[in-house]
Amino acid sequence: MEQPHSRSYTLQLDEIQGLIASGYGDRPAASYALFEVTDVARARKWIARIVPSIQFGGYRRTPRHMPPLLADVCINLAFTYEGFEALQLDQVVLRGFSLPFQEGFSDPHRARRLGDDGPSAPENWTWGGPNNPDVHGMLAVFAGQQDANHADIELPGQVIASQICEENGLRLVKVLQAWPTNRALRKEHFGFRDGISNPRLAGLARQGAVDVIANGEVVLGYPNGYGKMPMSPELPTHLDRRGDLLLPGDDHLAPRRDFGRNGTYLVFWQLAQDVKAFWNYIFRTAEQLPWSRLEREGGERSGREAALWLAAKLMGRWPNGSPVTAYPERSGSIRHQDDNDFRFGSMGDAFGEKCPIGSHIRRTNPRDTALPVPHDPELSGDPKDPTVQQDRIDRANLHRILRRGRPYGAPLDVDFDPETMLAASEALAPDDAERGMHFLCLNANLSRQFEFVRSNWMVNPTFAGLSRDPDPLLGPQRACPFPASDFTLQGYPPRQLRNLPRVVETRGGAYFFLPSRSALQHLGRDL
Amino acid sequence: MKQQTLTLVAKVRDEAKLRAVLGEIARTRVAVGIKEQPAFFADPKLGIHFARLVHIPSERRFDAWLALESNFDSDSVDPDRARELHIDDLIRSQPEGMRSLFSCCEGFPKDASLGALGAYCKRQLVAATVTYEGHAARSLARIRLEQHVRDVVLDFVGTRPPKPPLELFGEIRDHVRVQTRKDPRLKGLDLDESPPSSPDPRVRSDKLGAGLFPWVEQGIPTAAKMLPSIPSIVKWNSEDDGYDPGDEQQAWTNVDRESFNDLAASEDHGLQNALTHVVPLKPGVDREGVLRQAHAYIDRMSHEHFADIGCLGGIPTIHFAKWLLIDGGKRLLFFSNYDHSWESYLGDFIDAAALGLNLAWSCTEKYPKTTWLFTGGAKDEEAFKAWGRKYQRPTQVFYSAYPDLSISTINNNTWIRYGLHYEPGTIDLETWFRRLT
């Protein structure tokens, strides 16, 4: 694999929006305003006015407590393809965006491939689907300090109300409010610590960091994992009348200017989580497994222990985040909750005997899992060979995404205890507000990264030599490629779970583009 | 029983009518395993693994074509005889359908008899420049049997308490023996006989461990034959320009966008997809000759080397593939039946098989710039994918006999079944148990 050349390590931090540089863990309150452009002239003026208030990545140049500091309220701004059309961005630029972005997240063929069918089908979405109002843009607002108080939670909504209004040529379509992050727990609604395995961009990684990907895997304008510049929407130089898109050192006479540089594609995917269905299945199955009492160490495990063990196997991490590969039988201590520095092969887990091949974390980031068939070393390479491991990691890294998600809706238990959550879910009123994940991710190539992870690694029941095993959270019982609902616990002897339920459904989504400072300035000009 | 392949390519006279006929055939479906498939190819007597019907529309200086491709089991080991018999079977199975299809084509006989239709179809047979079979020697019946063996074993083993492997393996064999007497879907399995002789796991191991030797060995005759073309290749190396995805995208018309939408609509309905790709050769003398030499090399590698491995040039997801020349050698047609999404398939091309693909396609229009016809090219990821999509055409009718089985699964099932034929203690049980997944 070609090494990205040195330029790839110098990210133009003042140009990239701050959400690329971090997930704003220090700003626990978040709201996302989805809006429509109703008056192009006013909307463009508004963009020009709001650029100085937008959080860019400069704060990552220095340690957290040294200036430039993160703003108290971090604002980021992204547009859909329809949004750029509504803003009358030049046709040449519009045609330069990637086809998935032009087609959109809710395209029916895309939905089929990604497993958005039945209750998850775009026609059933609450936003972003064919039966919903157009979404042209998203204003993401983050606020608060450490743990959010009431005022912090209200703040993003106030910012949104003041910005997304008729006066600015915008109409509010929907506000999606995140549940304030609990920094200590950082759990999603099933009760598992989230956001651990996130790759580092080469331009932001500390010396010796593990899990580093090329800048161009996320940010346009830098070499990607193939050592090539990702495709980027450009425009003829004469259309960039004010030289907005010109950066220091650029060639003033170049025939084209790069609108996409320092920008990225942003996926917004709203997922509803059925906590009751998930833990019900786990507790019931753990109890019914005929072998569970026979073979667990010591012979005896309570229902709760067996259920946690089973859930950890499905997830690939224990609820506190410790990896099942390192702690196959019992949860690791809190010291290991953010452990992301491991390979399967070198920890004796090439064949899924500790962390099952089909587990959620293994199929969303297979690391050195020898694809396509781990248990066929003749074909896929010796999993203990570090060269093979590195080659597999390099190939898996061509499909990575930067996740920036946050949960929404009130947790069923503040401590996320499974039994308490299950009991609480039994008592819920039928009209209880749902809970789930505002899954946001960033990538330079939607089809090779986000869509590949979903269709080839999650929904595909034949991932890594499996036969009928979809991702236990997001893949069961999808019509395409074929309905499947098994889960195999590799090992001696292997065990299979059957009839996995659907526990996560898509409620809405859109593909956005998160432009650079220069591109926003360009958008802010009068027509 | 042997896998055979045929391709009929007929020049189309009435494209509108053909599209209507294809639409009707695509809509008439029956359940095959767990998915509905076009009834046209579903008759069990046809023994079809994968089949397709494609309308290659007229464009620029090229005529419109109808292609019928079938990969099928045959009792005949002679490929020519097998194809003729298969055409007769197709006509017997779908007399009206075959007649409607080919009545849209030039030279269709006025005599409406089935015999005349058969003779006409046989005249439309086209020989491929390269063919590949990913699970040669396995008939449909065997693929289904071995999948069921896997299920029977996993169902049984999943409920047994842990025991020493040798003991458990013995129990599994006893169980399968008992089931063989009761379960009609295990018909034909006899654990006390030797397993089938093909595929041979030792041959596969040897080939997987052979490194570059087979490439060199098979390449020498090709290199010798290409010597006279060196001046041309030198000239192309400096003159050929590549594919600029940005410029191409700027030039997309509504017709292009409809084509992309049609492609997406035709894909991802089952585990496998059909790729139909048609691209003109670059102009100039020698292109066809050089391409034919390169293809002869790939064809030798395909049959002598990769067929035994279940993986074509590093791509382990292809069931069947073939290249053939149409329009009197002016255009190259490619058909493949592959697992998973287009994105993953093209990714495998780039990550694992760029060199072979460059050899196959570097003489065709706008192919991403290569150096000496085999380096570069497909290594330019976005250009290669965009080029691939540009010349891809929708497959109107696609049939798969096992829309839930990947090549990996089919191969793995075979190795599980082979293991059962051996006495306990004679195979590596650790490896065998790992395959139960």
Chai-1 contact restraints between the chains, C-beta under 6 A:
chainA,res_idxA,chainB,res_idxB,connection_type,confidence,min_distance_angstrom,max_distance_angstrom,comment,restraint_id
A,R95,B,Q249,contact,1.0,0.0,6.0,A-B,restraint_1
A,R95,B,Q250,contact,1.0,0.0,6.0,A-B,restraint_2
A,H109,B,A264,contact,1.0,0.0,6.0,A-B,restraint_3
A,H109,B,A265,contact,1.0,0.0,6.0,A-B,restraint_4
A,R112,B,D268,contact,1.0,0.0,6.0,A-B,restraint_5
A,R113,B,D268,contact,1.0,0.0,6.0,A-B,restraint_6
A,Y226,B,E381,contact,1.0,0.0,6.0,A-B,restraint_7
A,M231,B,P245,contact,1.0,0.0,6.0,A-B,restraint_8
A,M231,B,E382,contact,1.0,0.0,6.0,A-B,restraint_9
A,P290,B,T159,contact,1.0,0.0,6.0,A-B,restraint_10
A,L294,B,P161,contact,1.0,0.0,6.0,A-B,restraint_11
A,E295,B,P162,contact,1.0,0.0,6.0,A-B,restraint_12
A,F351,B,R434,contact,1.0,0.0,6.0,A-B,restraint_13
A,P372,B,P316,contact,1.0,0.0,6.0,A-B,restraint_14
A,P372,B,S408,contact,1.0,0.0,6.0,A-B,restraint_15
A,V373,B,S408,contact,1.0,0.0,6.0,A-B,restraint_16
A,H375,B,R434,contact,1.0,0.0,6.0,A-B,restraint_17
A,H375,B,R435,contact,1.0,0.0,6.0,A-B,restraint_18
A,E378,B,S205,contact,1.0,0.0,6.0,A-B,restraint_19
A,E378,B,L208,contact,1.0,0.0,6.0,A-B,restraint_20
A,R395,B,D351,contact,1.0,0.0,6.0,A-B,restraint_21
A,S447,B,E343,contact,1.0,0.0,6.0,A-B,restraint_22
A,F452,B,E343,contact,1.0,0.0,6.0,A-B,restraint_23
A,S455,B,S341,contact,1.0,0.0,6.0,A-B,restraint_24
A,N456,B,H340,contact,1.0,0.0,6.0,A-B,restraint_25
A,N456,B,S341,contact,1.0,0.0,6.0,A-B,restraint_26
A,N456,B,S344,contact,1.0,0.0,6.0,A-B,restraint_27
A,N460,B,H340,contact,1.0,0.0,6.0,A-B,restraint_28
A,T462,B,S406,contact,1.0,0.0,6.0,A-B,restraint_29
A,T462,B,T409,contact,1.0,0.0,6.0,A-B,restraint_30
A,G465,B,S408,contact,1.0,0.0,6.0,A-B,restraint_31
A,L466,B,T437,contact,1.0,0.0,6.0,A-B,restraint_32
A,S467,B,T409,contact,1.0,0.0,6.0,A-B,restraint_33
A,C480,B,D268,contact,1.0,0.0,6.0,A-B,restraint_34
A,P481,B,G270,contact,1.0,0.0,6.0,A-B,restraint_35
A,P481,B,L271,contact,1.0,0.0,6.0,A-B,restraint_36
A,F482,B,I34,contact,1.0,0.0,6.0,A-B,restraint_37
A,F482,B,D404,contact,1.0,0.0,6.0,A-B,restraint_38
A,T488,B,T437,contact,1.0,0.0,6.0,A-B,restraint_39
A,Q490,B,T437,contact,1.0,0.0,6.0,A-B,restraint_40
A,Y492,B,F433,contact,1.0,0.0,6.0,A-B,restraint_41
A,P493,B,V157,contact,1.0,0.0,6.0,A-B,restraint_42
A,P494,B,L436,contact,1.0,0.0,6.0,A-B,restraint_43
A,R495,B,G158,contact,1.0,0.0,6.0,A-B,restraint_44
A,Q496,B,G158,contact,1.0,0.0,6.0,A-B,restraint_45
